[in-house]
Amino acid sequence: MFVPGQYREPDGSWMVDIVRQNPLALLVTDGPTGDVPFATHLPVIPESRMTGNWPDDLSGVTLLGHMNRANPHWQKLENGASALLVFTGPHAYVSPTVYQTTPAAPTWNFTSVHVHGTLTKIDSRVRTLAVVMATVRAFEAEFGAGWDMAGSIEHFLRILPGVGAFQFTITKADGMFKLSQEQPPQVQERVRTDFAERDSTLHRDTADLMSRLPEPKPAVTLTQFPACL
């Protein structure tokens, strides 16, 4: 992923937050003919041992995911093959009306993390069930209403033959945090304020991230330096 310097994460914890808070990822691997890749949206969770602080660059972090075995993508996955997981964070359209200046151009503020790694299929029925149950526990705790899966384990076992689980170990990551950093401070603040006042959750979440950006450094002018002979 091409990331201009001004849009790199202020600190590594931003990439960690995007991955952990936006678990619906896009898995991308080589396609059947090597030209058009396979791409499948699927949920991922951290492996149980990944409970402490993650490294800022995400290297060595292990994620678990699953997909439908009927998906041709699953049939083509190879153990140890390189793969890419794409995570999308808060994003929102920026109208030039917010800039209060002319000329101007519209744009889109967005956040994204691309993680590269190696993928290993999980063939064990027991481990596949463990991935499914761990996924339920993680998402019910974070996004659900405390649903108890105890009464549905038999159902899980019936559908398990159609579930393909995998382990993904991250080798490197790139984060893109395009949040109006190219604009003067006063324009950045207008965009952030506009987003914060919207009804859209995506706009407000983007505003929250913008509020975490470090203060822009003031421009240096020649008048700030003494004249030299």
Summary of the structure (lengths in Angstrom):
residues: 229
radius of gyration: 21.8
end to end distance: 47.5
largest distance: 86.0
contacts: 615
relative contact order: 0.19
helix: 34%
strand: 30%
